[in-house]
Amino acid sequence: MKACFWFGLLLGFTLPAAAADRPDNPLQSPTVVLCLRPLRLADEPGLREAVESVKRLTTFSETQEGRSKRAVDALAFIISDLFKKEEELTAAEKDLAKAERQALAKEELALRTETVGSPLSGPNPRLATMYRKEGEELLGKASRRHEAALKLMKEKIAAYNVSVGYFQAQGATEVVIALASSLFAVIDRHLPGFDFKPAVSREWVLKQKRMEA
């Protein structure tokens, strides 16, 4: 519940119903709907749509004050942070794939070195061991980075899934559609087997997307 609690404190609300009853709730405004439209219209929201939506939200935030400004800024942060963490995970995945290829090449080199070696010195088991160690170190470093990025991505998805539930309680349907569809897209791209309980179902998101914004 940390994400929900943090967002509530940020806006200065003490009860979830408070914002839904406020006529000036910025997250229900037509402007926010337009800001989130790139994410809403995308089948699989990605970085490009997120950048455009955050850009629009940032511009809108400049016209707001007090709790309204904090609400818009918080929403922009959540969207930006989610896709930044996805970028970091994507980079870690690429580095891991590269390290796996390099480690394989080192192993092949080690095999040749310990069995055939050079025409002058012949087989060299000691040098082969060095090649294997280099490969293991490259793979180990990349694996640790990937594991850390993967762990953080899972934590962010869990936290922002709580935020989806919070926004839904506020009646901010367009925010829920944008954020939930973004979470599902990230999961599909990187964590197809990730087991979590979404605050709203995929079916609900798809149904809402088919309706006119």
Helices and strands as residue ranges (DSSP letters): H 2-11, H 16-20, G 26-28, H 30-35, H 37-41, H 47-61, H 66-115, H 125-169, H 173-190, H 202-210
